[in-house]
Amino acid sequence: MAVKLRLMRMGKKKQPTYRVVAADSRSPRDGRFIEIVGVYDPRPDPSSIRIDNDKAVDWLRKGAQPTDSVRKLLEISGAWGTFRGDAPSEPATEPDSEPAKATSKAAASKSTAKKATAKKATAKKATATKSAPEADAGGEGGEPEAEAPADEAADESAEEGG
């Protein structure tokens, strides 16, 4: 029996979702299957891919042949690299694996947003640290701050002794 990893169409009319299944190559597309390996939803942007890499690699090691579309999904999820013995490519950070293009775009926009936020926070801290000594010391930097605690200690000792 020749086993294939292929897509099985699910969902309503004009709203497809797919299961990635291990099935006998002689069975119909939406017919009998051996095991569900994952789920692929092409409609959201970016598309959603959830593949159990352990099951997929296990089937590939047993000799199952993936279709071209399933092979691409396995490459995105990292299962294909694991099977081939390559350095494990990074699957998406979430269980909902995303296509590589969408992941890189999302990661780029998130990192850009984080950098902008970090720059704003750094600028606010720098402004706060510059203005705080100037307000305390009358704009002369850090030297009066070092003298202020000594003056307070002298004032306290004078009050106690006097």
Contacts in CASP RR format, 6 or more apart in sequence:
PFRMAT RR
TARGET T0000
AUTHOR 0000-0000-0000
METHOD contacts of the structure
MODEL  1
MAVKLRLMRMGKKKQPTYRVVAADSRSPRDGRFIEIVGVYDPRPDPSSIR
IDNDKAVDWLRKGAQPTDSVRKLLEISGAWGTFRGDAPSEPATEPDSEPA
KATSKAAASKSTAKKATAKKATAKKATATKSAPEADAGGEGGEPEAEAPA
DEAADESAEEGG
1 24 0 8 1.000
2 24 0 8 1.000
2 25 0 8 1.000
2 26 0 8 1.000
2 65 0 8 1.000
3 22 0 8 1.000
3 23 0 8 1.000
3 24 0 8 1.000
3 25 0 8 1.000
3 34 0 8 1.000
3 59 0 8 1.000
3 62 0 8 1.000
3 63 0 8 1.000
3 64 0 8 1.000
3 65 0 8 1.000
4 22 0 8 1.000
4 23 0 8 1.000
4 24 0 8 1.000
4 25 0 8 1.000
4 64 0 8 1.000
4 65 0 8 1.000
4 66 0 8 1.000
4 67 0 8 1.000
5 20 0 8 1.000
5 21 0 8 1.000
5 22 0 8 1.000
5 37 0 8 1.000
5 56 0 8 1.000
5 59 0 8 1.000
5 60 0 8 1.000
5 64 0 8 1.000
5 65 0 8 1.000
5 66 0 8 1.000
5 67 0 8 1.000
5 70 0 8 1.000
5 74 0 8 1.000
6 20 0 8 1.000
6 21 0 8 1.000
6 23 0 8 1.000
6 29 0 8 1.000
6 66 0 8 1.000
6 67 0 8 1.000
6 69 0 8 1.000
6 70 0 8 1.000
7 18 0 8 1.000
7 19 0 8 1.000
7 20 0 8 1.000
7 21 0 8 1.000
7 29 0 8 1.000
7 40 0 8 1.000
7 67 0 8 1.000
7 69 0 8 1.000
7 70 0 8 1.000
8 18 0 8 1.000
8 19 0 8 1.000
8 20 0 8 1.000
8 21 0 8 1.000
8 23 0 8 1.000
8 29 0 8 1.000
8 30 0 8 1.000
8 31 0 8 1.000
8 33 0 8 1.000
9 16 0 8 1.000
9 17 0 8 1.000
9 18 0 8 1.000
9 29 0 8 1.000
9 30 0 8 1.000
10 16 0 8 1.000
10 17 0 8 1.000
10 18 0 8 1.000
10 19 0 8 1.000
11 17 0 8 1.000
15 43 0 8 1.000
16 42 0 8 1.000
16 43 0 8 1.000
17 39 0 8 1.000
17 40 0 8 1.000
17 41 0 8 1.000
17 42 0 8 1.000
17 43 0 8 1.000
18 39 0 8 1.000
18 40 0 8 1.000
18 41 0 8 1.000
18 42 0 8 1.000
19 33 0 8 1.000
19 36 0 8 1.000
19 38 0 8 1.000
19 39 0 8 1.000
19 40 0 8 1.000
20 36 0 8 1.000
20 37 0 8 1.000
20 38 0 8 1.000
20 39 0 8 1.000
20 40 0 8 1.000
20 51 0 8 1.000
20 56 0 8 1.000
20 70 0 8 1.000
20 73 0 8 1.000
21 33 0 8 1.000
21 34 0 8 1.000
21 35 0 8 1.000
21 36 0 8 1.000
21 37 0 8 1.000
21 38 0 8 1.000
22 33 0 8 1.000
22 34 0 8 1.000
22 35 0 8 1.000
22 37 0 8 1.000
22 55 0 8 1.000
22 59 0 8 1.000
22 64 0 8 1.000
23 31 0 8 1.000
23 32 0 8 1.000
23 33 0 8 1.000
23 34 0 8 1.000
24 32 0 8 1.000
24 34 0 8 1.000
25 65 0 8 1.000
27 33 0 8 1.000
35 55 0 8 1.000
35 59 0 8 1.000
37 51 0 8 1.000
37 52 0 8 1.000
37 55 0 8 1.000
37 56 0 8 1.000
37 59 0 8 1.000
38 50 0 8 1.000
38 51 0 8 1.000
38 52 0 8 1.000
38 55 0 8 1.000
38 56 0 8 1.000
39 48 0 8 1.000
39 49 0 8 1.000
39 50 0 8 1.000
39 51 0 8 1.000
40 47 0 8 1.000
40 48 0 8 1.000
40 49 0 8 1.000
40 50 0 8 1.000
40 51 0 8 1.000
40 73 0 8 1.000
41 47 0 8 1.000
41 48 0 8 1.000
41 49 0 8 1.000
45 102 0 8 1.000
46 98 0 8 1.000
46 99 0 8 1.000
46 101 0 8 1.000
46 102 0 8 1.000
46 103 0 8 1.000
46 105 0 8 1.000
46 106 0 8 1.000
47 98 0 8 1.000
47 99 0 8 1.000
47 102 0 8 1.000
48 96 0 8 1.000
48 97 0 8 1.000
48 98 0 8 1.000
49 73 0 8 1.000
49 76 0 8 1.000
49 77 0 8 1.000
49 92 0 8 1.000
49 96 0 8 1.000
49 97 0 8 1.000
49 98 0 8 1.000
49 99 0 8 1.000
50 95 0 8 1.000
50 96 0 8 1.000
50 97 0 8 1.000
51 73 0 8 1.000
51 74 0 8 1.000
51 77 0 8 1.000
51 79 0 8 1.000
51 97 0 8 1.000
53 77 0 8 1.000
53 78 0 8 1.000
53 79 0 8 1.000
53 82 0 8 1.000
53 91 0 8 1.000
56 74 0 8 1.000
56 77 0 8 1.000
56 79 0 8 1.000
56 83 0 8 1.000
57 79 0 8 1.000
57 82 0 8 1.000
57 83 0 8 1.000
60 66 0 8 1.000
60 74 0 8 1.000
60 79 0 8 1.000
60 80 0 8 1.000
60 83 0 8 1.000
61 83 0 8 1.000
66 74 0 8 1.000
71 80 0 8 1.000
74 80 0 8 1.000
74 83 0 8 1.000
75 81 0 8 1.000
75 89 0 8 1.000
76 91 0 8 1.000
76 92 0 8 1.000
76 97 0 8 1.000
76 98 0 8 1.000
76 99 0 8 1.000
76 100 0 8 1.000
77 91 0 8 1.000
77 92 0 8 1.000
77 97 0 8 1.000
78 88 0 8 1.000
78 89 0 8 1.000
78 90 0 8 1.000
78 91 0 8 1.000
81 87 0 8 1.000
81 88 0 8 1.000
81 89 0 8 1.000
82 88 0 8 1.000
91 97 0 8 1.000
92 98 0 8 1.000
92 103 0 8 1.000
98 106 0 8 1.000
133 139 0 8 1.000
133 141 0 8 1.000
133 142 0 8 1.000
133 145 0 8 1.000
134 141 0 8 1.000
136 144 0 8 1.000
136 145 0 8 1.000
136 148 0 8 1.000
137 143 0 8 1.000
137 144 0 8 1.000
137 145 0 8 1.000
137 148 0 8 1.000
138 144 0 8 1.000
END
